[in-house]
Amino acid sequence: MDENKVTDTTSMAVAEIMNSKTITVIVKPNSSKNEIVGYSSGKKAWIITIAAAPDKDKANKELLKFLKHETKKAWLIKSGLRS
């Protein structure tokens, strides 16, 4: 079995994230829209596309805004502010 296989997300993705205190994400900036596109079981991380550019914290701010909108709770970036 491929340990780095990316599995498709479902409506349960937001529920799983909401119930977590800490999550790991792989952010793909400059995307066409903001959305949770999958989960990497190998990296144990949610894959989230963000429309904002990775410039002057735009993508980080948009990620936090997107997560707050989807989960109805505030999030902080603990590490990985820069790639």
Secondary structure, DSSP 8 states (H G I E B T S, - for coil): --TT-EE---THHHHHHHT-S---EEEE-S-SS-EEEEEETTTTEEEEE-SS-SSTTHHHHHHHHHHHHHHSS-----S-S--
